[in-house]
Amino acid sequence: MAIDQSVQQRFSSRLGLLLSALGIAVGTGNIWRFPRIAAQCGSDEGAGALIIAWLTFLLLWSIPLIITEYLIGRKYRYGVVGSFVKGIGKRFAWMGAFVAFVATAISFFYAVIVGWAMYYFIQMLFSPLPQTNEASMQIWQTFQNSHMPFVLHFLALAIGVFVIWKGIVSIERVNKVLIPLLVLIIIAAVIRALLLPGAFDGVAYLFSVDWQQLKTPDIWLHALTQNAWDTGAGWGLFLCYATYMQARHGAVKNAFITGFGNNIISLLMAIMIFGTVFSVLQFGLGYTDPEVLNVMQTSGPASTGLTFIWMPQLFALMPGGNILAIFFFLGLACAGFSSLISMLELSSRTLVDKGIKRKYAVLIVGAVVYLVGVPSAMSLNVLSNQDFVWGLGLMVSGVFIAIFAARYGLKKLKDDNGLITGDWRLRGWWDILIRYFVPTAGVVLLAWWIWLSITQFAPAEWYNPFATFSVMTVLVQWAAVLIIFALFNKKIAGLK
């Protein structure tokens, strides 16, 4: 069988690689997810505890895993499943399949959220901003009760399929436009927000630390899952893009640039949103601190309240808010697309490795992601559940990638890749973190969360698999996927 020429493609430059890697990392997780997680985890004193834990996991979890993914992908030049098969044997194909599935499962509802961002960009562009909470809720409910979520879910996927149709060449070109545009939008939005009176009260709250919170597992669990969401570590996305790296492109320096670049974007967006909320509500409307915090911590339907319901009406109350609203939702859409195309590429590359021609693989992935994503477009409860289940699943994916590296041999993996000129030398700290910290942290935090959910958080419904945020809904869905992959392991392991 002839080799699909798309797998022979390489990034044209290090800049193209870095911008595409940032495209993986910088997504709706930075703009839609991180500020609301920071708000929901904040105490009366501030949200700084979450930021400390989140930055800790950037160094101890995300960057080591991104390095590992780069090393694996560059060595084997296969997608996630193929790399597991080639690296540690066919009997571990189920493990690679689970890593690939987690990213694919996230894409099912992620495309829906990209559709939301597209709708709100168009809404902000052509319609007046809502002046009240009721008006903002009306926009949201009218949208959700229409056919538009399905139409825009399809449109988001159609654009994504078009971008990845020719492989990494077109992906690189698109990211060279999307990422610089996104960065410019974010910088402009942050500057405008900080010029608002009282904005620095919000910034002060964001970085104020309630040290007692660091004693609770909930903060650390949220920090780990959010950092995995933020950076894309453990999804297999960097592994997939690394198959297209040139041999002269290093892994270590690129991983640090990607990780820190991503977290800077998240912090900038949090500064912009916290500054805007505190300025308009506290300084402009006279809200008390508890009232402002209640707004910040109110997730709204499917955790959409802060981004899609409160932000439009806050923009309406500030000078130049209309322009800022347009750029805010344009930035959200750009961020969403840059990450969505990496998820679609991961799934498509998995099928290409199985011998399916790229054009058919891309169409199959697009169709499946649309159809399986329809329930999330129909129901906010389904979307919330899938965000919850597979967000936590990223911890399992990270553990599996660490197991791959440890089983293959950390020294051998480093030696196989060699020292790239201009890259940083990979020293013993990476070995310790991948061999010991990542698997231990993943298992301990999950076990800790399960125990506390049973005994404290949700003792009345932890065992209900149909509850949106129960322990059992997570375990049942993970188990179903793992059992299927284990049963079909030999079939999955077959590569062309």
Backbone hydrogen bonds, N-H to C=O, Kabsch-Sander energy under -0.5 kcal/mol:
donor,donor_aa,acceptor,acceptor_aa,energy
7,V,4,D,-1.5
8,Q,5,Q,-1.2
9,Q,6,S,-1.0
11,F,244,Y,-2.7
17,L,13,S,-1.8
18,L,14,R,-2.9
19,L,15,L,-2.7
20,S,16,G,-1.9
21,A,17,L,-2.6
22,L,18,L,-2.7
23,G,19,L,-1.6
24,I,20,S,-1.4
25,A,21,A,-2.1
26,V,22,L,-3.7
27,G,25,A,-0.8
30,N,27,G,-1.6
31,I,27,G,-1.0
32,W,28,T,-2.6
33,R,28,T,-1.9
34,F,29,G,-2.3
37,I,33,R,-2.5
38,A,34,F,-2.7
39,A,35,P,-2.1
40,Q,36,R,-2.9
41,C,37,I,-2.0
42,G,38,A,-0.6
42,G,39,A,-0.8
43,S,46,G,-2.3
47,A,205,Y,-2.2
48,G,208,S,-3.2
50,L,47,A,-0.6
51,I,47,A,-1.2
52,I,48,G,-2.3
53,A,49,A,-2.3
54,W,50,L,-2.6
55,L,51,I,-2.6
56,T,52,I,-2.1
57,F,53,A,-2.0
58,L,54,W,-1.2
59,L,55,L,-1.5
60,L,56,T,-2.3
61,W,57,F,-2.1
62,S,57,F,-2.4
63,I,58,L,-2.6
65,L,61,W,-1.9
66,I,62,S,-2.7
67,I,63,I,-2.4
68,T,64,P,-2.0
69,E,65,L,-2.7
70,Y,66,I,-2.4
71,L,67,I,-2.4
72,I,68,T,-2.5
73,G,69,E,-2.7
74,R,70,Y,-2.4
75,K,71,L,-1.5
76,Y,72,I,-2.4
77,R,73,G,-2.2
83,S,79,G,-2.3
84,F,80,V,-2.0
85,V,81,V,-2.3
86,K,82,G,-2.7
87,G,83,S,-2.5
88,I,84,F,-2.4
89,G,84,F,-0.6
89,G,85,V,-1.1
92,F,89,G,-1.6
93,A,90,K,-1.8
95,M,92,F,-0.7
96,G,92,F,-1.5
97,A,93,A,-2.5
98,F,94,W,-1.8
99,V,95,M,-1.8
100,A,96,G,-2.3
101,F,97,A,-2.4
102,V,98,F,-2.3
103,A,99,V,-1.4
104,T,100,A,-1.8
105,A,101,F,-3.7
106,I,102,V,-2.0
107,S,103,A,-1.6
108,F,104,T,-1.2
109,F,105,A,-0.8
110,Y,106,I,-2.4
111,A,107,S,-1.9
113,I,109,F,-1.7
114,V,110,Y,-2.2
115,G,111,A,-1.8
116,W,112,V,-1.8
117,A,113,I,-2.3
118,M,114,V,-2.2
119,Y,115,G,-2.3
120,Y,116,W,-2.6
121,F,117,A,-2.1
122,I,118,M,-2.1
123,Q,119,Y,-2.8
124,M,120,Y,-2.8
125,L,121,F,-1.6
126,F,122,I,-1.9
127,S,123,Q,-2.1
136,S,132,T,-2.1
137,M,133,N,-2.6
138,Q,134,E,-2.0
139,I,135,A,-1.8
140,W,136,S,-2.0
141,Q,137,M,-3.0
142,T,138,Q,-2.7
143,F,139,I,-2.0
144,Q,140,W,-2.7
145,N,141,Q,-2.1
146,S,143,F,-1.3
150,F,147,H,-0.6
151,V,147,H,-2.0
152,L,148,M,-3.1
153,H,149,P,-1.7
154,F,150,F,-2.1
155,L,151,V,-2.4
156,A,152,L,-2.8
157,L,153,H,-1.7
158,A,154,F,-2.6
159,I,155,L,-2.5
160,G,156,A,-2.1
161,V,157,L,-3.1
162,F,158,A,-2.1
163,V,159,I,-2.2
164,I,160,G,-2.0
165,W,161,V,-0.7
165,W,162,F,-0.6
167,G,164,I,-1.3
170,S,167,G,-0.6
171,I,167,G,-1.7
172,E,168,I,-2.6
173,R,169,V,-1.7
174,V,170,S,-2.2
175,N,171,I,-2.3
176,K,172,E,-1.7
177,V,173,R,-0.6
177,V,174,V,-1.2
178,L,174,V,-2.9
179,I,175,N,-1.8
181,L,177,V,-1.8
182,L,178,L,-2.7
183,V,179,I,-2.6
184,L,180,P,-2.3
185,I,181,L,-2.2
186,I,182,L,-2.5
187,I,183,V,-2.6
188,A,184,L,-2.3
189,A,185,I,-2.4
190,V,186,I,-2.6
191,I,187,I,-2.4
192,R,188,A,-2.2
193,A,189,A,-2.3
194,L,190,V,-2.5
195,L,191,I,-1.0
196,L,193,A,-1.5
199,A,196,L,-1.7
201,D,198,G,-1.3
202,G,198,G,-0.7
202,G,199,A,-0.7
203,V,199,A,-1.6
204,A,200,F,-2.3
205,Y,201,D,-2.0
206,L,202,G,-2.3
207,F,203,V,-1.7
208,S,204,A,-0.8
208,S,205,Y,-0.7
211,W,209,V,-0.9
213,Q,210,D,-1.8
214,L,211,W,-0.9
215,K,212,Q,-1.7
216,T,213,Q,-2.0
220,W,216,T,-1.0
221,L,217,P,-2.8
222,H,218,D,-2.6
223,A,219,I,-2.3
224,L,220,W,-2.4
225,T,221,L,-2.5
226,Q,222,H,-2.5
227,N,223,A,-2.2
228,A,224,L,-2.4
229,W,225,T,-2.3
230,D,226,Q,-3.6
231,T,227,N,-2.7
232,G,228,A,-1.9
235,W,232,G,-1.5
240,C,236,G,-2.0
241,Y,237,L,-2.4
242,A,238,F,-2.4
243,T,239,L,-0.8
243,T,240,C,-0.9
244,Y,241,Y,-1.8
245,M,242,A,-1.6
249,H,246,Q,-1.9
250,G,248,R,-0.5
255,A,251,A,-1.9
256,F,252,V,-2.1
257,I,253,K,-2.5
258,T,254,N,-2.5
259,G,255,A,-2.7
260,F,256,F,-2.6
261,G,257,I,-2.3
262,N,258,T,-2.3
263,N,259,G,-2.1
264,I,260,F,-2.3
265,I,261,G,-1.7
266,S,262,N,-2.1
267,L,263,N,-2.4
268,L,264,I,-2.5
269,M,265,I,-2.3
270,A,266,S,-2.3
271,I,267,L,-2.7
272,M,268,L,-2.4
273,I,269,M,-2.5
274,F,270,A,-3.0
275,G,271,I,-2.4
276,T,272,M,-2.0
277,V,273,I,-2.6
278,F,274,F,-2.5
279,S,275,G,-2.1
280,V,276,T,-2.5
281,L,277,V,-2.5
282,Q,277,V,-0.5
282,Q,278,F,-1.6
283,F,278,F,-1.5
284,G,279,S,-1.9
285,L,280,V,-1.1
286,G,282,Q,-0.7
287,Y,281,L,-3.0
292,V,288,T,-2.5
293,L,289,D,-2.6
294,N,290,P,-2.0
295,V,291,E,-1.7
296,M,292,V,-2.4
297,Q,293,L,-2.4
298,T,294,N,-0.8
298,T,295,V,-0.7
299,S,297,Q,-0.8
303,S,300,G,-1.7
304,T,301,P,-1.3
305,G,299,S,-3.8
308,F,304,T,-2.8
309,I,304,T,-0.7
309,I,305,G,-1.3
310,W,305,G,-3.1
311,M,306,L,-1.4
313,Q,309,I,-0.8
314,L,310,W,-2.0
315,F,311,M,-2.6
316,A,312,P,-1.5
317,L,313,Q,-0.6
317,L,314,L,-0.9
318,M,315,F,-1.4
321,G,318,M,-2.0
324,L,320,G,-1.9
325,A,321,G,-2.8
326,I,322,N,-1.9
327,F,323,I,-2.2
328,F,324,L,-2.6
329,F,325,A,-2.2
330,L,326,I,-1.9
331,G,327,F,-2.6
332,L,328,F,-2.0
333,A,329,F,-2.1
334,C,330,L,-2.6
335,A,331,G,-2.6
336,G,332,L,-2.3
337,F,333,A,-2.5
338,S,334,C,-2.2
339,S,335,A,-1.4
340,L,336,G,-2.7
341,I,337,F,-2.4
342,S,338,S,-0.6
343,M,339,S,-1.7
344,L,340,L,-2.4
345,E,341,I,-2.1
346,L,342,S,-2.2
347,S,343,M,-2.0
348,S,344,L,-2.4
349,R,345,E,-3.0
350,T,346,L,-1.7
351,L,347,S,-1.4
352,V,348,S,-2.4
353,D,349,R,-2.4
354,K,350,T,-0.6
354,K,351,L,-0.6
355,G,352,V,-1.9
356,I,351,L,-1.9
360,Y,357,K,-0.5
361,A,357,K,-2.6
362,V,358,R,-2.9
363,L,359,K,-1.6
364,I,360,Y,-2.6
365,V,361,A,-2.5
366,G,362,V,-2.5
367,A,363,L,-2.4
368,V,364,I,-2.7
369,V,365,V,-2.9
370,Y,366,G,-1.9
371,L,367,A,-2.6
372,V,368,V,-2.9
373,G,369,V,-1.3
374,V,370,Y,-0.9
374,V,371,L,-0.7
376,S,373,G,-0.5
377,A,373,G,-1.6
378,M,374,V,-2.0
379,S,375,P,-2.4
383,L,379,S,-1.9
384,S,380,L,-2.5
385,N,381,N,-2.4
386,Q,382,V,-2.6
387,D,383,L,-2.5
388,F,384,S,-2.1
389,V,385,N,-3.0
390,W,386,Q,-2.3
391,G,387,D,-1.3
392,L,388,F,-1.7
393,G,389,V,-1.2
394,L,390,W,-0.7
394,L,391,G,-0.7
395,M,392,L,-1.6
396,V,392,L,-0.7
397,S,393,G,-2.3
398,G,394,L,-2.4
399,V,395,M,-2.1
400,F,396,V,-2.4
401,I,397,S,-2.2
402,A,398,G,-2.0
403,I,399,V,-2.4
404,F,400,F,-2.4
405,A,401,I,-2.1
406,A,402,A,-2.5
407,R,403,I,-2.9
408,Y,404,F,-2.7
409,G,405,A,-2.2
413,L,409,G,-2.5
414,K,410,L,-2.1
415,D,411,K,-2.9
416,D,412,K,-2.8
417,N,413,L,-1.2
418,G,414,K,-1.8
420,I,418,G,-0.7
423,D,420,I,-2.3
427,R,425,R,-0.7
430,W,427,R,-1.3
431,D,427,R,-0.8
432,I,428,G,-2.2
433,L,429,W,-2.3
434,I,430,W,-2.6
435,R,431,D,-2.6
436,Y,432,I,-2.4
437,F,432,I,-1.5
438,V,433,L,-3.1
440,T,436,Y,-1.9
441,A,437,F,-3.5
442,G,438,V,-2.3
443,V,439,P,-2.2
444,V,440,T,-3.0
445,L,441,A,-2.4
446,L,442,G,-1.7
447,A,443,V,-2.6
448,W,444,V,-2.8
449,W,445,L,-2.5
450,I,446,L,-2.5
451,W,447,A,-2.4
452,L,448,W,-2.4
453,S,449,W,-2.3
454,I,450,I,-2.0
455,T,451,W,-2.3
456,Q,452,L,-3.1
457,F,452,L,-2.6
458,A,453,S,-2.2
461,E,458,A,-1.2
462,W,458,A,-1.6
464,N,461,E,-1.8
467,A,464,N,-1.4
470,S,467,A,-1.1
472,M,462,W,-2.4
474,V,470,S,-1.0
475,L,471,V,-2.4
476,V,472,M,-2.9
477,Q,473,T,-1.6
478,W,474,V,-2.5
479,A,475,L,-2.6
480,A,476,V,-2.5
481,V,477,Q,-1.9
482,L,478,W,-2.7
483,I,479,A,-2.8
484,I,480,A,-1.9
485,F,481,V,-2.3
486,A,482,L,-2.4
487,L,483,I,-2.5
488,F,484,I,-1.8
489,N,486,A,-1.2
492,I,488,F,-2.6
493,A,489,N,-2.2
494,G,490,K,-0.7
494,G,491,K,-0.8
496,K,353,D,-2.1
